Amino acid sequence: MEEHETTGTNAAKQDLEATADALPLPAPETGRNTRRTVAVVLIAIVVLAILIAAFYGLASHPLAAAVLRDIAIIVLALVTIVVGVFLAILIFQLQSLIVLLRDEIRPILESANETANTVRGTTTFVSEAVVSPMISVASYVAAVRQTIRTLKTNPSPKNK
C-alpha cells in the first residue's frame, strides 16, 4: 500500500516537472534594462555628434551661418505671431466660458436652492401637522394600555 502511494507521488512530481518545463520562462529584466541603457547612450552620442558637426560647419562657413541665422529669426517671428493669435483666441474662449457660467449655471444653482427650501418647508409642515399629532396619539394609547395592564395585574386591595 505504501509503495503504491509513493509511486503515485513520484508520478505526480514527474507530471508537475513536465508541465513546468513546457511553460515559457519569463525574460530577465536585467537584459531589458541593459538594452534600454545602451540604446539611450547611443542616441545621446549620435545627437552630440550631429551638434558638433553642425557647430563646426557653421564656424567654417560664415555665409551659411548668416543665412541660417536670418531664417531662424524669421521663423521665430512667425511663431511669436501664431502664439499671439492663439492666445487671443484662448482669451476669447475664456470670456465665453465665463458668460456661460454666469448665464446658465447661476439659474440652475438658484433653482436647486429653491428646491432645497421647498423640501425644508415640506418636512417642517409634515413634522408639525402629521408626526407630532401621531406621537401624541401613540403616547396616549400607550398610557391607556399600560393603565389597563396595571389594573389587570394588581387586584384592588380588600379591606382587612
MOFEN-V628636 format. One record per pair of residues at least 12 apart in sequence whose ideal C-beta (glycine too) atoms are under 8 Angstrom apart, sorted by the first residue. I is the first residue (numbers start at 1). GAP is how many residues later the second one is. D is the distance in whole Angstrom. If there is no record, write none. Layout:
I;GAP;D + I;GAP;D
//
This chain:
none
//
